[in-house]
Amino acid sequence: MRTFILSVSACILFLAVVTMPADHALAVDVTRTRLPNGLIVLHSENHNLPIVMITLVVKAGQIHEPAEKAGTANLVAELLAEGTINRSSKIISEQVDFIGASLNATAGADFTTISLSILKKDLPVGFEIFSDILLKPTFPESEMTRVKERIKGILKQREEDPSFLAEREFKQVVFGNHPYARLTEGSSSSLDLITREDLKRFHAGYFVPNNAIFSVSGDITSDELGALLSKYLGNWEMKQLPENNSLELETRRIKKVIKINKDLTQANIVLGHLGISRENPDYYAVSVMNYILGGGGFSSRLMQSIRDEKGLAYDVHSFFEALKQAGTFEVGVQTKNESASTAIADIHRQLELIRKEPVSDEELSEAKSYLTGSFRRRLDTNRKIADFLAAVEFYELGGDYVDKYAGYVNAVTKEDILRVARKYIDPDNYVLIVVADQKKVVLEE
């Protein structure tokens, strides 16, 4: 069935690479080609199943849209298959369903993704539909109004979700005026300002081959792929991209506590600050460090302390969300209103500890083993391979990334972890969001 995913970020594609370990036994054989129109084509041939997966990344996301019309990129993605010059929304849906394909479009902070899953025998039909929604969407007024109202309804429902409230407030404070501070979907007021002409202008400006990555994995040869690309995307013309007027991120050190009152039995807590971009050379040391701190599930320090020893929460975690330009460091936990202060104090204790003392040999070994050993679960389908190749290209990690990743991780030392913990974790300057029944929460000043 055709599905169009409404997403705060294109996280599936992002996670396919930011947490990607490597194993030499499972190196991906890929051919990289730049077509005359500037389109980057990545091809991994695999004939185990008669299925082909396509991931197209267009380097256009919320950082490319005007602040007053937040949600433009997402609305473009939502409406790509809701009507083209050649097909109505109903016909697209029926044709996709008839061949048993899956066609998805999502927009995120940095890019928009269009993906197609299809049987080999239906490739010509699939390419025709894919190229139609990519090159010739019409953004019908009636469909735009319908999708806007649906998004507004979703945003209204989310206002009752304490986790959503905490995360939204956190990013608004941390990122300030930068586009990363906004919701990918925009807001009810910004959606009202977006016109059909805005969508057409955004699409015409950014959906060009020299701003895109075409990744394909599965039962298709190079000759077959070349013929299909020539027939269905051969007329996709290179254009000069619009000037990017997105704001530079202001790197500021702030301490702010925000309390949001809700009638809840569980306090929803987010604590953190600015993090790193995906292209930061310390990314691998940070990944190992965070696994030990709070990213390693039941083996992490935060989980052992707050859950196992104190019984304050079912789950507690930390993570670095590393986007193209910047990122965040966050610790998240849900606990009883009455124990919120105790949980926050213990988070601070763990943040101080990992900055003060070297991690143990056992912690370091376990983190490395997990990060390098989980590769098989992350590249075990053509879908994951297509996403992975596109992400590696987008983040400019290099064609030998698969071969080198394990070396990057294994090279991390205890001294590296201590260094990056002191550099990228700041227990004194942070944003703390507490969504809770504030009458029952007493926070230490």
N, C-alpha and C positions, 0 to 999 in steps of 0.2 A: 504494500500500500504506500502511496506517496505521502510523505510527511515533510512538513516544514517546521524546523525546530526554532523556537524563540529562545535566545540564549544571551545571558549577560556577557559572555565572552565565548570565543570559539575554543572552548576549553579542551575538547577532545583532541583536536589537532595540536594544541599547545602542549598538553600533557604527553602526547605521543613522543615528544622530543625532550622536554625539560626534565623528565624522569627516566630517560632512556638509557639503560645500561647496554653493554655490548659484549659479544662473545665471538671469538674468531671463528668458531665452528658454524656460526649462523650468519656470516657476512652476506649482505644483500648485494646481488649483482645488478647494477643499474647503469643504464646508458643515459647520459645527459647531452641534450642538443639545444642549441639556440637557433630558432627559425629566423628567416630573413625579417619577419615582422617584429622580432624581439621576444617572442614567446619562448620561455624556458620549458622544455619537455623532458620529463624524467620517466624512464621506462624500465620496469622490472618484469621480465618474462617468466611465467610460471604456469605449467600446463597440468598441474595436479587436478584441477577442477575446471569445468567449462564456464568459468565466471570471470568477469573483468570488473575491476574497481577503478573509478576515476575520481581524483580529487583536484579541483581547480582552486587555487588561491589567488584572489585579487587583492592587491595591496591597498585596500581601502576599507577603513573602519571608522569608529567614532572619532578618532583623532583627526579625521579629515573633514568633519562636518562642522558647520557653525554652531556655536554654543546655544544660540537662541532657537535653533532648529534641531536640537538633540534628538536622536532617534532616526535621522535620515538614512544612515547606512543600513540600519536594521530593517527599516521599512522597504528599502530597495530590495534587500534579500528576500523579505517576506512576499514581495509582489512579483518577483521574477517569473514565476510560473502561474500567475493569475491572469494571464492574457498576453499574447504576442500578436505580431502582425498577421501571422498565419493560423493561429489557434486560439480558441477561447480557453478559459480556465477549465471548463468542463471537459473539453476535448483533450487537453493535456493530461488531466487526471485519468480519464478513461483509457487513453493510450498507454500511459505508464502502468496502470493496473493490469491491462490486458496482457502485457508481456512480462508481468511479474517483476518489474524493476523497482528500484527505490531511488527517489530523486529528492535530495535535501539541499536547502540553502540556509546558511547562518551568517550573521555578522557579529564581529567582536570588536575589541578595543583597537586592534591593529590591522585586521584584514577581514575579508569576506570569503567564505568557503562555499563552493557548489560541489556536491558529490553525486555520483551515479554508481549504482550497483546493478549489473545486468548480465544475463546469460550471453555467452559468446555468439550464439545463433541470432541474437537480436541486436547485435552491435550497430548495424546501419540505422535501424529505427532509433535506437538509443542515442546515437551521435546526432541524428537529425533533431530530435527533441531537445537534447542538451544544447546544441548550437542555437536553436531557436530561442530558448529562454535566455541564453547568455547574450545574444547579439540583438534580438528584436523584441524585447518586452515593451508593452505599451502602457503599463501602469494605469489600468482603467480607473476612472474616478469612483465608480460604484464599489469596486473591489478595494480601493484605497480607503474609502470611508468605512467599509466593513472591517478591514484589518485594524484600522485605528481604534475602532470601538472595542474590538476584542482585546487589543493590547491595554487599553485603558481599564478594561474589566480585570485583567490579570494584575495590573499594578494596584488596583484598589484592593483586590484580595490579598495581595502581599502585605498590605499595611497591617494585617492581623498576624503576620508571621514575625515573631520576635527576632529570629535569626536574620531575616532579611533587613529588619530595621537596624540592627546592630551593624551589619556589614555595610549597608548603605551609608549610615552616619560615619562609620570609620573611614571609608574611602573619600567621602566628601571633605573631611577634616584633613586627612593625610595629604591628599593631592591638591587641595585648594582650588585654584582656578584652572588647573590642567584638565584636559578632556577625560583623562582616566578617572576623574572624580565623579563623572556622570554615569547614570545607568545607560546601558547599551540601547534599551528601549526608549530612552528619553523620559518625558513626563507628559501628563495630560495636556498641560499648557503648551509645551513645545510641539507636541504632535498636532495641535490645532493650527500651528503656524506653517506646517509643512504642506506645500502644494505639489500637484502633479508635475509642474515645471521644475520644482526642486529635485524631484526624483529623476526626471529625465536628464537634468543637468549633471547630477552626481554620477549617474550611470555613463553618460557620454564622456565625462571627464576622466573617470578612473577605470572603467571597464574596457581597457585597451590591452593588446597583447604584450606590449613592452612593460606592462605593470602587473603581469600575471605569471603563475607557475602552473603547468599542467602535468600532473603526476598520475601514472597509470600502472597498475599491477594486475597480473593474471594471464589468462589464456589468450594472448594476442602477440603476434610476431612484430618485429620492427617494420617489415614491409606492409603488413596489414594496418598498423598504427599510422604509418606515413600516408597511406592512401586515404584513410578516413580523415586525418587531419587536413590533408590537401582539399578533400571534397567539401568538408563541412566547416572548416575554420580557415580555409585558404584566403578568403576575402576579408578576414579580420585585419583591419589596417592599423598600423602604428600611428600614434599621435603624441604630441607634446603634452605632458602632464600638467595639471593646474599647479600653481605655486602653492606650496604647503605653508599655511599660516598658523599652524598649531603652536601653542605656547611652549616655551621651554619650561621644564619642571623646576620650580623653585626648591632648592635643597635647604630646608629650614629645620631647626631643632626646636620642637615645641613639646610642651607638656599640657595635656588637656584631659579633663574627666567630664564625660557627658552621661547624665542619668536620664533614662527614658522610663516613665512610669507606665506599667501595664499590670493588669490583674493576673499575675502568674504565680505559680508555686515554684517554678524554676527560674533562676536568674540566668540570662544569656549574656555572656561576657566575651568581649573581644579586646585584646591588648596588643599594641604593636606600633609600628612606625614605618617610614620609608625603608625599602629594601634595596635590591639590586636589579639591574637589567639582565636579560638573558645573555648578553654579549660580554658581561663582566668576566675577566679572566679568573676571578676568585669563585666563579659559580660552582665548581666541582668541590672545592674545600667547604663551601657553604652547604652544599647538599649533604656531605658526610656529617658535618657538624649538626645540621638540623635533624638528620635521622636519629642521632644520639639524643638530642634534646627533646624532640616531640613529634618527629615524623616517622618514627619506627614502630608505631603501633604499641603493642603490649610491652615491648622491650625498651621503649623510650623512657627517659628520666621523668618527664612530666607524668606519664601514665603510671609509672611505678610509684611515684610519690603521692600524687593526688587521688588516684583511683585505688591502687593496691594497698598502700600503707594507711592512708587517711580515710578512704571510702567516701570521698566528697563528690565524685562524679562517675558516671559510666564511661565517659569518653573525654579526653583532653588531647589537644594536638597543636602543633606549631607547623608553619610552612612559610616558605618564601615564594610568592607569586612573582615570577620574573618575566615581565613583558618586554616589548622591543625597546622602549625608551627608559623605563624605570620599573619599579615593582614595590611590593610591600612585604614586611615581615609581620606575621600575625600569630597570636596564640588564642585559641578559642576553647571555651568550656561552658557547660551548663551544670549548674549546681543549685541546691536549695537556696532560697533567698537568704536564709539565716547564716549560711556558710559561705556566702560570696566573698566576704572580706578575708576569710581564712584561705580560700582558694587563690585569691589574687596575691596574697602574701607569699604563698608557696610558689606561685609562678615567678614572682620577683626573686625568690631565693634560688630557684633553679637557673634563672638568667644570670644572676651574679656568679653562681658556682661555675658555670661553663666558661665564664670569662676569667675566672680566677685560677682554676687548677686544670692541668692537662687531663684529657680523658684517659680511660684505662686502655691497655692493650686489647682487652677482650671487647670493649665497646667499639674500638676502631676496627678490629677484625670483623666483627659482626656487621657493622655498617657497610664496609667494603664488600663483604660477601653477598649481602642482599642486593646492593646497587648494581653489582656486576653479574650476579647470578640470576636475576629475574628477567633477563633478556628474552628467553624463550616465550614468556607470556606476553611480551609486548610487540613481537613481530611474528605472531603465529597465524595471521590471516592476511589475505591480500588487502583487505580494508585498512589494517594497521600499517602495512607496508606503504601503501599509497599515501596515507596521512603522514607517516614518518618522513618519507622522502621529500614531500612538500615542505614540511616544517624545517628540516635540515637546510633546505635551499633558502627558505624565508629568513631564517636566523643566521645564514651565511656561516654555517659550521664546518663546511668543507665536505668534499666527496668521500674522504676517508674517515669521516666521523665515527662510523660503526667500528672500524678497526682501532681507532685511537681512544675511544671512550673509556674502556677498561683501564688503559694506561693512565688516563687523567685521574680516575678515581683512586687507583692503587698507589699513585704517587703522593697522595695526601698524607701528611704526617701529623702527629699530635701537636707539633709546633704550629703547623698551618691552621689547625682547628682553633687553637688558642688565639692566634692572630686574627682570624676572620671573626671569631666570636667577639673579640674586643672592638673590632672595627665596625661590624654591622649589627650588633645588638647593643642597644642603649637603654639600660634600666632606669635612667634618670629622666630621659626625654621621650615620652610616649603618649599615645592616645589611648584612653581607656573608655570603652563604651559598656554601660551596664543597663540592660533592659530587664526590668524586674518590678516587683511590688516594692516600691521604694520605702514604704513604711516599715518593712521588715529587713531592709538592708542597711547596715551601718558600715560605711567605708572609713578606713583609717586615712587620715590626712597625711 
